[in-house]
Amino acid sequence: MHLVDENDAIPVRTREDLLAYFTGAGKPASAWRVGTEHELIGVLANGDAPPYDGPHGIGALLESFVTRGGTPNSGRTQIEAGGSAVVEHGHAIAVARGEAQLTIEPGGQFELAARPVVDDRDFVTDLRAHFAELGAVSKELELAWLAIGLRPFGRREDIPWMPKQRYDVMRAYMPRVGTRGLDMMQRTATVQVNLDFADEADAAAKMRCLYSVTSILTALWAASPIVEESVSGYQTYRAWIWRDTDNARAGLLPFVFERDDIFSAYTDWALDVPMYFVYRGGYQTAPADLTFRRFMERGWNGEHATRADWALHLSTLFPEGRLKKFIEVRGCDCGSFEMIAALAPMMRGLLYDRTARDAATALTAGMSFADRQRLADEVPRAGLAARAGAHALGELAKQLVAIAADGLSRVAPTSRALLAPVEAIAASGRTQADRIVELWRAHAGDRRALVHALAHPGLG
């Protein structure tokens, strides 16, 4: 979730003003951290999606976290450290605790954006504490949380919308630009990691590596095979949804493989993506033809572009690797506790060690961009059985995990053990999706048993 900082109202008038957003974000390697975000799909005991209101609702969940961690911060759009709620039109929509944030997605998915860490074991400690607290609160509210990347029960129409202005705007916009945008908003759950960069050259190399292996990561983390209470035949239906959500702002970006001036290239692309909204004390829906370039050059509705507007616009772009003041890895289903914890060390090993990064990039270096697009189309259904040129994706996955482990041996050897679940998937070819299908078939037709089988331990 992006929280608008209205204090960052510095005007932006030129392309150079926008580039400064990226160039000023570089950090020396000694200051690099990794932050993990994950979304959990909540259900009632019978498998139904919880509403926002009521004794078993998402609003009550947020209120419980506020009670335990802070006091309401009514009407504020930027939250203060120490534990406070963000309230929008009388509804709590987020809670902040220091560098961590708890937020809600459109279909009631509950997200933890954990504090960035130097040591991945610290994130595991944070995640374990979060799960313990969530389990205690959810027991009182009779909620369960599933280790899966897509809501398996019911239709999209059965899922209540959460009361957020931002989502109201996106809800109206999505059907105009793709066939699956509302499914993305309401039904999917992902795990993401955020990584630092030193400068433009370093950011370009990291983005190129990420885009080179993103389909392999998607296959390794696949965990969304059930759709509307049936085995879909997909390994990751969540990834298939993203293939036609809004192709003007999602998917693979060709310039990542073509240009080393990544800050300029990304800025040029982002300038011409239509804006969802402008925020001035609330979200104002932008007209369909309002790109950020036009907004910066001409203004709109009496308003002129600021640095906060640029940051907000960047948060509405959804490519496989997103560039902000850090790099976001966006291609993985949420799943088990262990796989949530494994993504940060996986990416630390691949992107924070130059030898590993070069080796990972080389795995698919012979593929054309058209080949990469075809692979991204094939992976949602075939997973590790997909073909990447002359190679089976499963074989490349084994190599990629070994490269990550080698990188960790140099940059973070204490994180090495956290790769174990990914190594097991790569070695066996048996994904989380395969296990979910087995559980589904074992309890077919019994929603309550399925909720218990698919829930995280302690959260069901």
N, C-alpha and C positions, 0 to 999 in steps of 0.2 A: 504493500500500500504506500502511496506517495502522500505525505501530509504537506499541505501548501504552507510555505513560509512567506507570509505577506510582508514580512520585514525586509525580504530580499528584493526590494522594489527598484533595484538599480536599472536604469533604462538600458536597453540594447538596441543599437541603431545600425550596426554593421555586422558583417560576417565575422570580422575580427573579434567583436564583442562576444560572439557565440563560441568561437574557438578558445577564448580565454577560459571558458568554463571547464574545458578539458585540460588545457595546458597547465592550469593552476592546480590540478588534482594529482600530479605526479608525486611519488614518494620514494625515498631510497629503500633499497631492499631490506635494510635493517628494520624498517617501519611497516613492512607488509603484514597484513593480517588476512584472514578469510572469515567471511560471515555466511551463515546458512539460514535460509528461510524455508519453511515447509507449511503446507496446508493439509488439514485433516477434514475428512468428511464425517459429519455427525449424523446419527440416526436415533430415533426413538427405539424402544425395545421391539416394536413390531416392524422395524425397518423403514418407517416413514421418515421423511425429512422434517426436522424440527422447524417451527415457525420462529419469528423474532420475538413475538409477544407471548405472554403466558408463563405458567410456572415451570414449564419444561423448555423454554425458549432460549434462543441465542442471546437475547437481551439480558435475561436472568443470569446467563453464564458470564457475560461481561461484567455485570454488576457484582457478581461474586468475586471476580478477580480484583475489581476496584476495592471492594471491602477488605480484601486481604492485603492489597498492596498500595493503597493510596486513597485519595479523595477525589470526587468529581471535579472536573475543570470546565464547568459548563460554558458553552458558547465559544470556546477557544478553538482555533484551527491549527495551532501549533502546541504540542504538548511539552510539558516540563519534565525534567528528570525527577525520579523519585517515586513514580507510581501515580498516574492520574488518568482520567478518562477524557476522551475527545467526544463531545456531545454535539450532535447536529439535529436541529429541530426537535429537541427533547429526547433524542435517541442516542445512547452510547454506541459509538461505532469503532472505538479503539481504546486501548489502554497502553500507556508507556511505563516502562520500568528501567530507568537509566538508559543504556544504549539499546535495550530490547524493546520490541513493540508487539502487542497482541492486536490483531485486526480481524475483520470479517470480510469474506468474499461474497459475491452476489447471491449465491445459493446457500449461504450459511456456513461455508467452509471456514474453519478457524485456523488462523495463520499465526505462527510465531516467527518473527524476524529477530533472530537471536543476536546478541552482541558479537561483534567481530572478535576473533581470538588469534593469538600467536600460536598457541598449542591446541591442536585438535581435541586433545583429551579434555580440555576445559569446556569445549562445546558439548561433549558427551555428558559431562557433569551437569551442565545447564539443562540439557535436554531431559536427562533423567529426573531432575528436580521439577521441570515443567510438566512432565508426564505424571509425576506423583501428585502434583497439585491439581492438574486437570482431572485426574482420576477421582480425587476426593470430591471436587466440586461436581463432577458429572454424576457421581453416585447419588448425590443429593438431588440432582435434577433429572435423574433417570435417563441420561444420555449415554450413548456409546460412540466410539471413534474408530473408524475402519482403517486398516493398513492397505489402502488401495488407491489407485489413481483416478477412479471415476465412480460416481455414485451408481451402485448396481441395481437399486430398487426403484421401481416406478418409472414414470415418464418425466420428461422435463417439465411438463405442465403441472405436475404434482408438487413441484418444489417452490416453496414460498420465496419471494424476493426480500432481500434485506433492505432496510430503509436508509439508503445513501443517495444523495443527489448525483454523485458521480456515476453511479450505476444506472440511475434513471436515464441519463443522457446516453450512455453506452447502449442501454437496452433498446432505445429508439433507433440508434445509429446502425447497430450490427446487421440487422436484416437487409440493409441497403448495400452491403459490401461483401457478403459471403453467405453461405448456407448454414454455417455451424457456429456462428459467433455466440448465440444464446446458449448453446450447449457448452461452449468453452466457459462462459461466465458462471453458469449454475451447476455444472455437473463435474467439472474436472478438479484435480488436486495435483500439485507438483511439488518437487523439492528443487531448490535453486541454491547456488553458491555465488558469492560476490568476491572478486579478487582485485587486488591493487596492481598498479603499473608504475613504472619509473618515469617514463616519458613517452613521446609519440612512437618512437621506434619499438620500444618494449610493448606498448599497447598493440601495435600492429602485429607483432610476432605472436602475441598471446591470442589475439582475435583470430588470426589465420590458423593457429593450431586448434583452437576450439571449433571453428567451422569445419576443419578437416576431419574431426573425429565425432562431431555431434550426433550423427546417426548411430555410431557405435555405442555412445553413451545412452541414447534413447533405447536401443535394443537391450543393453545390459540392465537398465532400470525398469524395463517394461512391467507394468503391474495393473493393467486396466482391461481385462478380457471380457468382462460381463457388462452387458448393455440391456437395460429394461428386462432384467431377470432371466436372460438367456446367454449362453456361451456364444460370443459374437464371431469367433474365428480370428479375431485380432489379438495380437500380443499387447498392443497399447492403443486402445481406441482413443485415448486422450490425444496422442500424437496425430492420429488420423483427423480428429476434429480440427486441429490446428492447420491442417493442409488446406482448409477453405474457411478460415475465420475472417481474415481481412488481409489479403495478399499484398496490399499496398504498404502494410506495416509489419508483416510477420514473415517467417520463413528464413531462407538463406539470402545473403546479400552478396552479389557477385564481386563488388569492388573490394571485398575483404581479401580476395585472392589476387587482385590486380594492382592494388595501390598500397604503397608504404606510408603515405600521408593519411593515416586512418582518421585523424581528427578532422581534417578537411573533407575527406570522402564521406564520413558519417554525417557531418554537418550539412553538406550539400544534399544528401539524401533526406535527412530529417526536415530540412527547410521546405521541401516540396510534398511532404505527407500532410494530408488534410488534418486540421485540428478538431478535436472533439468539443472543446469548450475553452472558455476564458474564465478565470476565477477572480472575482472581486467581491469578497464577502459571501460568495455563493457561486455556484457553477452556472454560467451563461452559455447556452448551447450555441456553438459557432455555426455559421452558414456552411453549406456543403463545399463551397469552393474556397474557403478560407484556409490557405496554407500558412505556415509560420513565416515564410518569406513575404507573403502579402501583408500579414499582420505587422511584421517588423517595418516594412516599407511605407505602409499607408495607414496603419492603425485600423481599428474597427469599433464601431459603436461608441466613439469618443474615447476609447482606451488605446494605449500604446504599449508595446512589448517591453517586458522587464525580464531580468534574469530569472525570477521566480516563474514566469510564464514559460521560459525555455526549459527549465527543470521539469515543470509539470508536463509539457509536451513530450519531452524525452521519456517520461514515465508511461506514456500512452503508446509507445512503439514496442512491438513484441517480436523482434527477430530472435533467432536461435541463440545468438550472443548479443546482449544489449550493452551499449557503451553509455555510461554516465560518468560520475567521478570515480567509477570502478567498472569492472567488467562483470556482467551477470551471465551465468551459465543457466539456460532456461529449458533444456530439452528433455528433462527426466520426470517420470511419474513419481509421485510420492508412494511409499510402500512401508516396509517394516522399519522399526526403530534402527536396526543395524544398517539398513541401506540409506536411511536418512543421514546417519552419522558417517557413512562411508564416502559420500560425494565430496565433502571438503578435502579429506586427505587425497582422494583420487585426483582432484584438480590441482591441489598444491603440488603433488608429485609431478604432474604433467606440465604445469605452467610456471612454477617458480624455480625450476631447474632447467637451464638452457639445453643441456644435453638431452634430457628427456623430451623437452618441447620440440627440438629438432627431429628427434626420432619419431615422435607421435605424428608430426606434420608430414613426415616422409611416408607414412603408412598408406596414404591415399593421394600422394602427390601426382600420380599419373592420371587421375580422373579429371575429366572436363567438368565444367559447371553443369552442363546438361546431365552428365552421369550422376552428379551429386543430387540433382533434383529428382532423378528417377529413383535413386536409392532412398531419398527421404520419403518418396511416395510408397515405396515397397516395404520399408521397415515397419510401419504400424501393424501390418498384417503378418509379415514373415518373421520379424524380429531377427534373431541371430542367424536364421536360415536364409536371409536375404543375400544377394550377391553384390559385391562392391567391385565392379570390373571383373577381373579374373579370379577374385578371391571370395571365399565364403566369409560373411561378416563375422561368424563365430570364430574363425581363425584369427582375424584381425583383432577381435576382442581379447583373445588370449594374449596376443602381443602387446596390446595397449595396456592391459592391466600389469603385465610384466614391466613395461616401460615406466608406468606410474610408480610401481614398487621400487624400481631402480632410482628414480628421481627422489623419492622419499628417503632413501638410504643416505642421501647427501644433504637434503634440506630439512628433513624432519623425521629422523629414524624412529622416534618414539610413536609416530602415527602409523607405523607400518602394520601393526596388528589390526587396525581398523579396516584394512582392505580385505580382510578374510572373507566376508560374504560375497564381495564382488569376484574375488578369485574363485570361489566355489561355483558361482554362476558361469563364469568364463570356462572353467575346466569341465563342468558337467553339461553345459548347454541348457540346463534346467532353470528357467527364470522364475521370478515371483509370479508372473502371469500363469505359468504352468501349475504352480502350487495352488493358486487361487481357483483355477478351473477344477482341480481335484477336490478341493474343499466344497466348491459349489455343487458338484455332482454328488458328493457324499451326503449333502444335506438338502438336496433339491426339494423345493416346495415347502420347506419349514423355515420361514423368515426368522423366527427367533433363534433357531439353531444356527442359521447362517450369520446373523449379527454376531453371535458369540464366537463363531469360528473365524470370522474375518476381522474382528476387532483386535486392536493392539492389546497385548497382555496388560491387565490392570485398567483398561479403558473400555471394557465391555462387560 
